Amino acid sequence: MSAETLGERASRTAAGVHVDTSGTGPPIVLLHGFALHGGLFAPLASELASHYRVHVVDLPGHGWSGTVEPFDLASFASTIDRALADVREPLTVLGWSLGGQVAMQWAVARPARVRRLILVASTPSFIAREGWPRGVPQTSLARFGDELSTAYALTLRRFLTLQVRGSDEGRRTLTELRERLLERGEPSREALRAALALVTDNDLRPLLARVRARTLVIAGDRDVLVPLESTRALAMALPDAVHRTIVGAAHAPFLSHPAAFRAALEGFIDE
């Protein structure tokens, strides 16, 4: 393990996973979405650090983290768990999009360790399938994968545009996403293809009844990637969950609507 510490801030790599840590107080872990990295959480992490010990993780194969084998949610969860083995207190885990699926898998695997979940713009299944019409068509994701292979940078920029489409703060949020996209280097195309396979294949509906963590589901009412009806169905399927909608937000409400997002956390995160 290597560490670089300045006051209450530290960056380290453990079990191949890069973690940025800041603040003091109860621990909260932030897990980002597909093709991105933990740096996108910088504004939120800075605000939370005044009351919490914030651990911002680069998912395996993303940012400054190494990859894992097998490249699946269970391996993601167990590797991140090992990387944070020195954090002894029960965890609150905030997962955005794909990070939310990792968080749910982690909560099922380690129920005594993951006590609370905050699922942001996440879903048990990103694609539409039998019994779940609330996702994007599988053909759309397949086409996206083909485009990644032939026009990598352009395709990722278009993907970022989708994340803010419909948001009333879309332009400003898109600028921030694009500025931070490559600040930790280009993710490998192999890792992106493997992560896209995760997004395509994952169907966590059979897992939901086993999530015992108290859960807050947050969604933007203008999200075109994870529709509002999907997050509402997720909250209803979880044993102990509440749902909060951020009006005017799309897929990245913590960036586009930081005050409303923080208000949605209040009460729940301090329970």
N, C-alpha and C positions, 0 to 999 in steps of 0.2 A: 504494500500500500504506500502511495506517496501522498503527501499533504502539503498544502501551501496555505498558511494561516495568517490572517491579519485581523486582530481583534476578535470579533464574533463571527468573522467570515472565514470559510475554508473551502478549498477545492481538493478533491481527492479521487482516486480511482481504486476501487476495491472489487474483487471478483470480476474484473473486466468492465465494471460499470462506473461511469463518471457521475459524481455527485457534487453539487454546489450546496453549501450549508451556510445559513446565516440566522441571526437572531437568537433569542433566548425564550424559553417557555416550553409548553407541551409540544411534542413533535408532530409535524404535518409533512407529508410527502406529496410532491407534485409530479405527475406523470403526463407527458405531452402526447400529441397525436402523430399519425402516420406522416413520414417523410420530413419531420421537423426535429426539434431538439428542445432541451429544457430552457434555453436562452429566451424563448418566447414568453416565458413566465416572469421575466425580470421585473416588470412593474408590479405584478401581483405579489411576487415573493418579497419585494422591498417593503410593501405595505404590511404583509402578514408578519414580517420579521420583528415588528415592534412588540408583538405579543406572543409569538411562537418561534420554536426552533424549526426552521424551514429547510427541508431537504429536497432539492430540485434534481431530478434524475434524468439522464439521457437514456432512453430505452436502448436495449441491445441492438446493434447494427445502425444506430442513429447517433448524430453528434460526435462526441468524443468517446463513446462506449464501443467496446469490441462486440463481436457477434457471439451467438450461442448455438449449440447443437443439442437437440433439435431446435429449430427456429419456430417455437410455438409459445402460446400463452403460459403454459405451465413452466417452461424453462425461463421465460421472462420473469415470472413471479418469483421463482425460487432463486434466481440469480440476484435480483434486486433485494430479496430478503437477506441473502448472505452479505451483500454489500452494505446493508444497514444493520448488521448483527450487533454492533456496539450500541445501538439505540435500544435501551431496555424497556422504555415505557410503551404502553399501548399506543398504536398509531392511528391518526386520521389520514386517510389517503384520498387525495383529489386526483381523479383521472379524467382527462379531456379526450373525447373521441376514442381512438384506439386505446389510449391510456386508461380509459374507463373500463374497457374489457379486461385489461391486465389487472386493474384494481379489483374487479369482481372475482377473477380467478384467484388472486392472492388472498382475498377475504375468505374464500371457501377453503383454501389450503391451510390457512393459518388464522382461524377464527379468534383465538385468544390474543393474537398479536394485532390484527386489523380490527379495531373496535368501531370505527366510523368510516363511512364512504361518502365522498362528494363526487357525483358522476355528472360531468359537464358535456352536453351535446353527445352523449353516448347512447348505445343501443345494444341489445343482445344479438342483432343481426343487421349488418349494414346493407345487405342485399335482400331483395324480395324473394321469398321462397314459400313453399306450401304452408299455409296457416299463418303466414307473416307477410302481408301485402304492403308493409310500411317502409320498405327499403327501396334502393335504386335497382334497376334491372341488372342482372348479371352480365348481360351483353355490354352494358355501358362500362362496367369495370374491366371487362376483357379488352375493350377498345382502348381504355385508358392505359392498360398494361402494354399494349402494342405501341402506343404513342410514346410511352416512356423509353422504349427501346430505340426509337428512331429520332425523337426530338426531346431529349431529356430536359434541358433547361426550360424550353418553351412550355412543355407539358406541366412541369411543376409550377410555373408562374400561372398557368391557367387554373391549376388546382387551387392555388391560393385565392384566385378570384372567386371561385365557387364558394370558398369558406366565408366570404363576406357578402355574397350576392343577396340583395334585399335588405341589408342592414342600413339603418339611417345614419350610421357612422362608417359606411363601407369604404369610402375612399381613404380616409385617414388610417383605418385599420389595415387596409391592403398595403399602404405605404410602409407601415411598421412591419408587417409580415415579410414583405419583400426585402426590406433592409436587413432583417435578421436571418433570412433563409439560409445563407451560406456563410454566416459568421463563424461556424464551427466546421467549415469545409464541406465539400460535396459528399453526400451519402453515396455509398457504392450502389451501382445499379443492381448488383446481385442482392444486396440487402433490401433495396426497394422492391424488387420483384418478389422476394420472400415475404416482405411485409404486406404487399398487395395480396398475396395468396392467403395470408392470415385474414385480412379484411374480407376476402371473398368466401373463405371456408368457414369462418367462425359462426357458430350458432349456439349462443349461450342460454337459450331458453330452458333446456333441461337443468341448468345449473342454478337458476335464479332462486328456487325454493330453498336452496342450501346456503344462501347468503344471509348470515345472521347479524351482520353489522347494521347498526342504525345508519340509514342512508338518506342523503339529500340529492335529488335529481334536479339539475338546473338546465333549462333549455331556452333558446331564443325562438320567438314565434315566427321568425322569417328564415329559419334554417332550411336550406334546400338539400343538404346532405343527410341530415337526421331530422325528419319531420317531427313536428310537435306531437302528433298522435303516437309516434314511436316512443318518445320519452315518457309520455303519459302511460302507455301500456307497460313500459319497463317499471315505472314506479308502482303500478298496481300489482305487478307480478312479484315484486320483492316483498318479503315478509314484514319489513319494518322500514317504510320509506315515505317521504313527503316530496311533493313536486313544486317547483317554483318556475314561473315563466317570466322571462325578461322581455318586455314589449319593445319591439323595434330592433332586436338583436338577431344575428344570424348564427354562424357556427363557432364564433370566437367571442362570446359575450364578455369575458374577463378583459379583453382588449378594447372592444368597441364601447362597452357600457360599464366601466370600472366601478362607478359609484353604485349603480343598481346591482351589480354582481356582489359587491361587498355587503350591501344590504341584505341580499338573499342568504349570505353566509351567516349573518349575525343571528344570534339566538341558537342556531343549530351548532355552529362550531364551538360555542362557549358552553354547551350543555355540560 
